[in-house]
């Protein structure tokens, strides 16, 4: 069995990436979350947590993770892809209906 130093954020992140690729999403989420909890500067762990939260329709939490990632790396493309996706359900539900306007 592979042993990972709990303080080594990058090793834990790589383990989470491997678990995700194997389809072990819950285990990957736990690893990504442990990286986020133990390292405030690991942007990609925040992006991955945000993506998984978004897939589980936990939009507010996903938006928070994407925002934290973008605050640290404003040009992170993956975080930007997560950010608008977080806001899409709100935009759709607040947009005026085309049917009611007679169009």
C-alpha positions as CSV (number, residue, x, y, z in Angstrom):
1,X,0.0,0.0,0.0
2,X,1.2,3.5,-0.9
3,X,2.0,5.7,2.1
4,X,1.6,9.5,1.7
5,X,2.9,12.1,4.1
6,X,-0.3,13.9,5.2
7,X,1.6,17.2,5.1
8,X,2.7,16.8,1.5
9,X,0.0,18.6,-0.3
10,X,1.3,17.9,-3.8
11,X,1.5,14.2,-3.2
12,X,-2.1,14.2,-1.8
13,X,-3.2,16.2,-4.8
14,X,-1.6,13.7,-7.3
15,X,-3.3,10.9,-5.4
16,X,-6.6,12.6,-5.7
17,X,-6.0,13.1,-9.5
18,X,-5.3,9.3,-9.8
19,X,-8.4,8.4,-7.8
20,X,-10.5,10.7,-9.9
21,X,-9.2,9.1,-13.1
22,X,-10.0,5.7,-11.7
23,X,-13.6,6.8,-11.1
24,X,-13.2,6.8,-7.3
25,X,-14.8,10.2,-7.0
26,X,-15.7,10.1,-3.3
27,X,-12.2,9.1,-2.4
28,X,-10.8,11.8,-4.7
29,X,-13.0,14.4,-3.1
30,X,-11.7,13.5,0.3
31,X,-8.1,13.9,-0.8
32,X,-8.7,17.2,-2.7
33,X,-10.5,18.5,0.4
34,X,-7.7,17.5,2.7
35,X,-5.3,19.4,0.4
36,X,-7.6,22.5,0.6
37,X,-7.8,22.2,4.4
38,X,-4.0,21.9,4.8
39,X,-2.7,24.3,2.2
40,X,-4.3,27.6,1.5
41,X,-2.2,28.2,-1.6
42,X,-3.1,25.0,-3.6
43,X,-5.3,26.5,-6.3
44,X,-5.9,23.4,-8.4
45,X,-7.2,21.5,-5.3
46,X,-9.7,24.3,-4.9
47,X,-10.7,24.1,-8.5
48,X,-11.2,20.3,-8.3
49,X,-13.3,20.6,-5.1
50,X,-15.3,23.3,-6.8
51,X,-15.9,21.1,-9.9
52,X,-17.0,18.2,-7.8
53,X,-19.3,20.3,-5.7
54,X,-20.8,21.8,-8.8
55,X,-21.5,18.3,-10.2
56,X,-23.3,17.6,-7.0
57,X,-25.4,20.8,-7.4
58,X,-23.8,22.4,-4.4
59,X,-23.6,25.7,-6.2
60,X,-22.8,28.1,-3.4
61,X,-19.9,25.9,-2.1
62,X,-18.6,25.5,-5.6
63,X,-18.8,29.2,-6.2
64,X,-16.8,29.8,-3.0
65,X,-14.1,27.4,-4.1
66,X,-13.9,28.9,-7.6
67,X,-13.7,32.4,-6.1
68,X,-10.9,31.4,-3.7
69,X,-9.0,29.9,-6.7
70,X,-9.5,33.0,-8.8
71,X,-8.4,35.3,-6.0
72,X,-5.0,33.5,-6.0
73,X,-4.7,32.9,-9.7
74,X,-6.9,35.3,-11.7
75,X,-5.9,33.7,-15.0
76,X,-6.7,30.1,-14.0
77,X,-8.8,28.9,-17.0
78,X,-10.3,25.9,-15.1
79,X,-11.4,28.1,-12.3
80,X,-13.1,30.5,-14.8
81,X,-14.9,27.6,-16.4
82,X,-16.3,26.6,-12.9
83,X,-17.2,30.2,-12.0
84,X,-19.8,30.9,-14.7
85,X,-21.2,27.4,-14.4
86,X,-21.9,28.2,-10.7
87,X,-23.8,31.3,-11.7
88,X,-25.7,29.8,-14.7
89,X,-28.6,28.4,-12.7
90,X,-29.3,31.7,-11.1
91,X,-29.1,33.5,-14.4
92,X,-31.5,31.1,-16.0
93,X,-34.0,31.3,-13.1
94,X,-34.0,35.1,-13.0
95,X,-34.1,35.7,-16.8
96,X,-37.4,37.0,-18.1
97,X,-39.4,34.5,-20.1
98,X,-39.5,35.1,-23.8
99,X,-43.0,33.6,-23.8
100,X,-44.4,36.2,-21.4
101,X,-43.0,39.1,-23.3
102,X,-44.8,38.1,-26.5
103,X,-41.7,37.3,-28.5
